């Protein structure tokens, strides 16, 4: 089973590598007229367009731990991040701007190493991107190194986004 999961993750990673920093999402109709539901690969620029995120404003409000940011600056670049979120999800609205701030502050090479996927309310992507990762909640932030999952943050943080990322990296 582990071999199957690894192969599936590598295939999804390769597919995601082609989709990095590309928008290929679809908008799904919602019963709530104020709600925006995207499904598929997207970018921070796309997220910026979803008013519920208040991406820049909420990122500016977030005050990450400077010592943890300093430690992450060199270490985080060794990892690929795969992030699943819901444009309809309040937890995503909170955590994704914080992640954005941390990635920006650490000069993370998002253009090469970050894959963002929006899921609908049933946690399904546009082309099944979530399947190899067995996503049950959003947001889910997965750290991969050399194609292998090293850890994940699911829905909420234990300490802070930067603290939890650092904890995953340091346990390796």
Backbone as a ProteinNet text record, in pm:
[ID]
protein_1_A
[PRIMARY]
XXXXXXXXXXXXXXXXXXXXXXXXXXXXXXXXXXXXXXXXXXXXXXXXXXXXXXXXXXXXXXXXXXXXXXXXXXXXXXXXXXXXXXXXXXXXXXXXXXXXXXXXXXXXXXXXXXXXXXXXXXXXXXXXXXXXXXXXXXXXXXXXXXXXXXXXXXXXXXXXXXXXXXXXXXXX
[TERTIARY]
82.2	0	86.5	195.9	284.3	345.1	381.5	439.5	337.9	212.8	108.2	89.3	87	70.5	187.7	309.4	427.2	420.5	385.1	374.8	267.4	153	44.4	88.9	161.2	208.8	308	395.5	492.5	423.5	321.6	246.1	175.8	111.2	41.9	141	257.1	360.6	408.8	427.5	470.3	362.3	236.8	126.5	118.7	137.9	132.8	246.7	363.1	477.7	445.7	366.5	326.1	226.9	152.4	46.6	92.6	216.3	262.9	242.4	189.2	164.8	81.6	-4	-97.8	-238	-325.9	-466.1	-537.1	-599.5	-678.7	-796.7	-855.4	-966.1	-1097.5	-1200	-1334.3	-1411.8	-1507.8	-1594.7	-1717.8	-1753.3	-1866.8	-1978.7	-2097.7	-2211.9	-2241.5	-2274.7	-2306.9	-2449.5	-2512.8	-2646.4	-2640.7	-2524.9	-2504.3	-2445.8	-2520.4	-2477.2	-2350.1	-2317.8	-2196.3	-2072.7	-2093.1	-1983.3	-1919.2	-1786.5	-1711.2	-1648.4	-1673.3	-1613.8	-1530.9	-1400.1	-1308.8	-1274.7	-1238.1	-1203.3	-1089.4	-970.1	-857.2	-736.4	-631.7	-507.7	-531.1	-467.2	-478	-351.1	-345.2	-227.9	-268.8	-169.9	-200.5	-270.2	-239.5	-310.1	-459.3	-492.4	-633.7	-698.2	-626.2	-677.4	-699.9	-612.3	-624.4	-759	-813.5	-940.8	-1062.6	-1044.9	-1155.2	-1161.5	-1261	-1269.3	-1265.5	-1321.3	-1327.3	-1188.8	-1085.9	-950.6	-886.6	-918.1	-851.1	-700.2	-647.5	-511.2	-406.7	-396.2	-293	-317.3	-440	-474.8	-448.3	-494	-473.5	-327.7	-257.3	-113.7	-40	-76.1	-10.7	-36.1	-151.1	-185.7	-111	-70.3	-6.9	136.3	173.8	306.7	381.2	449.7	519.1	639.8	678.3	792.5	921.3	997.5	1117.3	1225.9	1241.5	1343.1	1305.4	1177.3	1133.9	1142.6	1110.8	1125.7	1271.3	1362.2	1504.9	1548.3	1501.9	1535.7	1472.3	1351.9	1282.2	1342.1	1401.1	1446.7	1535.7	1629.2	1715.9	1654.9	1590.9	1544.2	1421.5	1328.3	1202.2	1222.1	1326.3	1352.7	1384.6	1416.6	1446.6	1319.3	1203.8	1077	984.5	906.7	798.4	672.9	589.8	464.4	347.9	255.9	131.1	21.3	-59.6	-158.7	-298	-387.4	-526.9	-608.8	-698.1	-776.4	-918	-1003.4	-1139.3	-1161.8	-1200.2	-1228.4	-1352.2	-1428.6	-1550.6	-1524.6	-1402.5	-1370.2	-1310	-1369.4	-1319.7	-1179.2	-1148.5	-1013.4	-911	-947.3	-859	-844.1	-952.6	-947.7	-849.7	-835.3	-743.2	-600	-582.9	-449.3	-372.6	-440.7	-370.7	-302.3	-363.8	-288.3	-166	-175.8	-60.9	49.8	12.8	110.7	174.6	94.1	143.7	248.4	220.4	314.3	445.1	436.5	556.6	637.2	571.6	643.3	710.4	642.8	700.1	819.7	803.5	909.7	1033.8	1017.3	1131.5	1185.6	1133.4	1174.1	1161.1	1055.2	1029.9	1006.2	1068.2	1054.1	919.3	813	676.7	656.3	724.5	706.7	751.7	841.1	891.9	849.2	818.6	801.7	668	573.6	443.9	333.3	244.4	124.8	4.8	-85.3	-207.9	-326.4	-414.8	-534.1	-656.3	-759.2	-886.5	-975.1	-1042.9	-1135.9	-1276.7	-1374.5	-1512.6	-1553.8	-1677.4	-1724.1	-1714.1	-1714.7	-1699.9	-1553.6	-1462.2	-1316.2	-1266.9	-1324.7	-1285.2	-1223.4	-1114.3	-1049.9	-1105.1	-1048.4	-1096.4	-1063.7	-943.3	-899.8	-850.3	-904.7	-867.9	-731.7	-683.9	-551.9	-540.8	-652	-653	-641.7	-673.8	-684.5	-557.2	-440.6	-320.8	-285.9	-337.4	-302.8	-409	-517.2	-624.9	-668.3	-708.5	-748.5	-887.4	-897.7	-1025.7	-1070.1	-975.3	-1004.7	-923.1	-975.6	-900.8	-894.5	-786.2	-670.8	-582.4	-511.1	-408.2	-281.7	-174.6	-45	49.3	100.2	183.7	325.6	422.1	563.7	618.1	676.9	739	887.1	965.5	1108.3	1145.1	1201.9	1238.2	1118.9	1001.3	880.5	811.9	867.1	809.3	749.5	631	567.6	643.7	676.4	748.2	656.8	543.4	448.6	343.3	241.3	132.8	69.7	13.5	-67.4	-209.5	-300.3	-437.5	-534.4	-599.3	-709.4	-669	-598.1	-556.2	-410	-347.1	-208.3	-206	-99.8	-82.1	-22.4	81.2	150.5	128.8	180.5	167.7	206.7	176.6	212	362.7	439.9	585.5	638.7	580	623	593.4	477	440.4	523.5	550.7	638.5	777.8	828.7	961.5	964.6	858	849.6	857.5	787.5	790.6	932.9	996	1130.9	1232	1222.5	1321.1	1304.8	1188.7	1171.1	1234.4	1276.9	1336.9	1473.1
-119.5	0	125.7	122.8	239.2	266.4	158.4	176.9	239.5	196.3	252.1	399.6	435.1	575	659.8	605.7	679.3	702.2	598.2	611.7	712.8	704.6	800.3	942.4	958.1	1091.7	1145.7	1058.7	1102.3	1142.5	1065.9	1100	1233.3	1248.7	1375.1	1489.8	1464.3	1567.4	1608	1510.1	1541.3	1618.6	1579	1652.1	1792.3	1804.2	1934.6	2024.3	1963.6	2043.5	2118.4	2054.9	2121.8	2233.9	2221	2317.4	2430.3	2426	2527.2	2666.2	2752.4	2891.4	2906.6	2811.6	2821.1	2811.8	2889.8	2883.5	2789.7	2689.7	2598.8	2550.8	2643.9	2607.3	2633.8	2570.8	2602	2659.3	2741.7	2795.8	2706.7	2670.3	2582.9	2667.4	2645.8	2721.2	2681.5	2781.9	2761.2	2806.3	2743.4	2787	2925.3	2958.1	3087.4	3183.1	3284.3	3373.5	3452.1	3465.5	3538.8	3449.5	3321.2	3225.6	3197.7	3192.1	3160	3022.9	2931.5	2798.2	2774.1	2759.3	2722.1	2574.8	2513.8	2372.4	2353.1	2314	2290.2	2374	2368.4	2442.3	2593.2	2663.7	2807.9	2868.6	3000.7	3073.6	3169.7	3228.9	3332.3	3451.1	3478.1	3585.3	3554.2	3428	3388.1	3403.3	3362.5	3373.3	3520.1	3605	3749.1	3802	3739.9	3783.4	3737.4	3644.1	3595.8	3685.1	3769.8	3871.6	3813.6	3696.1	3637.2	3613.7	3600.8	3578.6	3707.3	3820.8	3946.3	3918.9	3857.2	3801.9	3901.7	4013.8	4111.6	4169.1	4203.9	4265.2	4168	4043.4	3945.9	3902.7	3897.7	3867.4	3979.3	4101.8	4216.4	4216.9	4169.7	4164.8	4055.4	3951.6	3837.3	3871.7	3838.4	3871.5	3741.4	3682.9	3556.3	3574	3466.5	3464.5	3483.4	3590.4	3618.8	3511.6	3450.3	3344.7	3222.6	3186.5	3071.3	3101.5	3223.9	3262.9	3251.9	3295.4	3288.4	3143.8	3054	2912.3	2852	2894.8	2842.5	2892.2	3009.4	3072.2	2980.1	2911.9	2820.3	2681.7	2634.1	2494.8	2468.3	2561.6	2537.7	2518.3	2579.3	2569.8	2426.9	2340.3	2200.9	2118	2178.9	2107.9	2164.3	2074.3	2114.3	2122.1	2221.9	2234.7	2207.9	2123.5	2098.8	2141.6	2237.2	2297	2278.7	2224.2	2208.7	2303.6	2378.2	2477	2480.5	2547.2	2571.6	2720.8	2771	2913.9	2949.6	2850.8	2864.3	2844.3	2807.2	2756.7	2865.4	2887.1	2988.2	2956.6	2828.9	2793	2827.7	2806.4	2845.6	2997.3	3068.8	3215.9	3269.5	3198.4	3240.9	3195.2	3066.9	3008.1	3041.9	3052.1	3074.7	3211.6	3319.9	3446.6	3438.6	3362	3343.9	3266.5	3162.4	3087.3	3178	3255.6	3350.4	3443.3	3495.8	3586.3	3513.9	3390.8	3313.9	3281.5	3240	3207.2	3330.7	3442.6	3567.6	3609.4	3601.6	3644.6	3556.2	3430.6	3339	3328	3407.7	3401.9	3261.7	3193.1	3057.6	3063.9	2972.9	2975	2917.6	2989.4	2944.1	2911.4	2983.8	2961.3	2822.2	2759.8	2627.2	2517	2550.5	2446.1	2446	2525	2533.5	2495.4	2408.9	2372.8	2405.3	2485.2	2520.8	2459.4	2394.2	2335	2374.3	2419	2447.1	2323.9	2292.9	2179.8	2232.1	2158.5	2197.1	2148.5	2168.3	2132.4	1982.8	1899.4	1754.7	1712.1	1812	1791.1	1722.9	1761.9	1708.9	1820.2	1786.2	1879.9	1865.9	1939.9	1937.9	1805.6	1754.9	1632.1	1527.3	1528.1	1427.2	1449.3	1574.9	1605.3	1564.4	1564.4	1534.8	1385.5	1300.1	1156.9	1092	1115.9	1049.2	1092.6	1207.2	1261.8	1235.1	1170.8	1135.8	1256.4	1361	1485.3	1469.2	1500.3	1494.3	1630.5	1722.8	1855.6	1958.7	2080.8	2191.7	2303.6	2378.2	2359.9	2243.7	2186.3	2086.8	2130.5	2142.9	2184.3	2066.2	2015.9	1895.9	1933.6	1888	1908.3	1779.9	1792.4	1679.3	1706.6	1601.2	1609.9	1488.8	1515.7	1410	1318.9	1380.2	1306.6	1234.1	1241.4	1171	1270	1236.4	1323.1	1317.1	1435.7	1445.8	1490.6	1546.5	1589.7	1678.7	1707	1791.9	1869.1	1980.1	2061.5	2050.3	2007.2	1984.2	2072.3	2160	2245.3	2356.4	2323.5	2424	2399.1	2499.8	2483.7	2452.6	2385.1	2358.3	2480.3	2537.7	2652.7	2776.4	2771.9	2877.7	2813.3	2879.3	2821	2801.4	2902.9	2890.3	2790	2786.7	2692	2548	2526.1	2390	2343.9	2434	2398.3	2360.3	2439	2413.6	2281.4	2252.8	2125.9	2006.6	2014.3	1905.1	1889.4	1999.2	1995.5	1941.7	1986.1	1947.3	1803.5	1743	1603.7	1505.2	1557.3	1470.5	1420.7
0	0	0	78.7	83.3	-53.2	-126.1	-258.6	-353	-343.8	-428.9	-397.8	-268.6	-229.4	-278.9	-268.5	-314.1	-464.4	-539.7	-685	-720.4	-653.4	-679.7	-647.1	-536.2	-497.4	-599.8	-649.6	-750.3	-880.2	-919.1	-1040.4	-1021.7	-906.3	-878.9	-871.8	-813.8	-805.4	-942.5	-1029.4	-1165.7	-1239.2	-1221.3	-1283.4	-1226.4	-1096.5	-1031	-1074.7	-1103	-1145.1	-1274.4	-1360.2	-1483.7	-1455	-1343.5	-1313.9	-1222.7	-1177.5	-1083.6	-1141.1	-1055.2	-1090.9	-1217.1	-1240.7	-1351.9	-1294.8	-1349.8	-1311.3	-1406.5	-1352.4	-1433.8	-1349.9	-1276.9	-1189.8	-1260.6	-1209	-1255.8	-1138.6	-1168.5	-1065.4	-1056.3	-932.8	-909.2	-850	-896.8	-847	-703	-624.2	-483.8	-457.1	-358	-315.9	-252.1	-194.6	-129.5	-233.2	-271.1	-379.7	-347	-218.1	-179.3	-175.7	-190	-176.5	-312.2	-312	-432.8	-412.3	-505.7	-496.4	-621.8	-601	-709	-690.8	-803	-802.3	-902.7	-851.5	-940.1	-904.7	-988	-962.4	-967.3	-875.3	-873.2	-817.2	-815.9	-769.7	-658.3	-594	-495.6	-561.8	-687.4	-757.9	-768.4	-791.4	-796.3	-658.6	-556.6	-419.3	-383.7	-430.6	-405.4	-455.1	-558.5	-617.3	-536.4	-444.7	-361.3	-238	-233.2	-128.2	12.5	32.7	167	227.1	143.7	195.1	247.1	186.2	221.8	230.5	125	127.5	175.6	111	148	287.8	315.6	444.2	560.2	546.2	653.9	665.7	553.5	559.3	632.3	604.2	668.9	819.7	860.6	1003.7	1079	1005.9	1071.1	1109.4	1231.8	1283.8	1317.4	1219.8	1245.4	1337.3	1400.2	1490.9	1410.3	1437.3	1356.3	1366.7	1484.4	1499.1	1415.7	1416.8	1338.1	1189.2	1150.6	1009.5	965.5	1051.1	1017.1	995.4	1081.2	1066.9	941.3	909.8	792	661.1	662.2	538.9	456	518.1	443.4	429.6	533.1	536.5	449.6	445.1	374.9	225.2	169.9	25.9	-19.5	75.6	41.9	22.1	43.9	40.5	-66.1	-122.6	-210.6	-123.4	-145.3	-71.6	-165.5	-120.2	-190.7	-94.6	-137.5	-49.6	-109.3	-27.6	-65.1	21.2	-41.8	31.4	-24	49.7	3.5	-3.4	-118.8	-128.9	-47.2	-8.1	71.3	220.7	258.6	393	482.5	598.4	692.6	743.3	766.4	810.1	702.5	575.5	465.1	460.1	482.5	479.7	583.6	695.8	801.3	772.7	742	735.5	607.4	495.5	368.1	364.4	412.9	418.3	510.4	618.9	707.9	636	563.7	485.2	380.3	313.6	212.9	273.5	390.6	458.9	489.8	541.3	575.7	450.3	344.6	220	161.5	166.8	117.3	202.8	334.4	426.8	417.3	379.4	370.8	228.3	136.7	-4.3	-62.1	-23.1	-73.1	-224.3	-300.1	-446.6	-491.9	-462.9	-492.6	-639.7	-726.7	-870	-912.8	-836.8	-872.9	-777.1	-652.8	-551.9	-479.5	-525.7	-459.8	-555.5	-508.9	-584	-496	-547.3	-476.7	-550.6	-475.2	-534.1	-452.5	-520.9	-456.2	-468.1	-358.7	-355.7	-329.7	-378.4	-351.8	-212.7	-177.4	-42.3	-13.3	-116.2	-95.1	-98	-95.2	-93.2	-220.5	-333.8	-463.9	-546.9	-616.4	-706.8	-846.4	-935.7	-1074.3	-1143.5	-1118.5	-1185.5	-1086.8	-965.6	-866.5	-802.8	-804.6	-748.8	-601.6	-531.5	-388.2	-357.2	-451	-425.1	-370.7	-429.9	-376.3	-233.6	-193.9	-62.2	43.7	5.2	97.8	182	114.2	179.8	241.4	370.3	440.7	491.9	506.7	558.9	482.7	479.6	422.8	525	522.1	435.4	482.9	389.9	419.3	346.4	422.6	369.2	384.7	274.9	275.4	235.9	314.9	283.5	223.1	105.1	36.3	20.5	35.7	7.6	-75.5	-192.3	-285.9	-314	-327.5	-362.8	-249.2	-129	-14.3	84.2	133.8	231.7	363.2	415.2	542.6	655.6	621.7	723	661.3	741.7	694.1	807.9	771.3	861	808.2	893.3	850	928.2	858	904.4	1001	1106.5	1203.9	1240.2	1297.2	1341	1490.6	1532.3	1675.2	1744.4	1683.1	1741.1	1655.8	1535.2	1435	1302.8	1192.1	1062.8	1051.9	1090.8	1082.1	1184	1302.8	1406	1366.2	1308.9	1267.1	1147.9	1052.1	940.8	991.7	1083	1139.5	1216.1	1289.6	1365.2	1269.2	1157.6	1059.6	1004.1	970.7	913.4	1014.5	1138.7	1239.8	1286.7	1267.3	1312	1214.2	1100.8	999.7	1038.7
[MASK]
++++++++++++++++++++++++++++++++++++++++++++++++++++++++++++++++++++++++++++++++++++++++++++++++++++++++++++++++++++++++++++++++++++++++++++++++++++++++++++++++++++++++++++

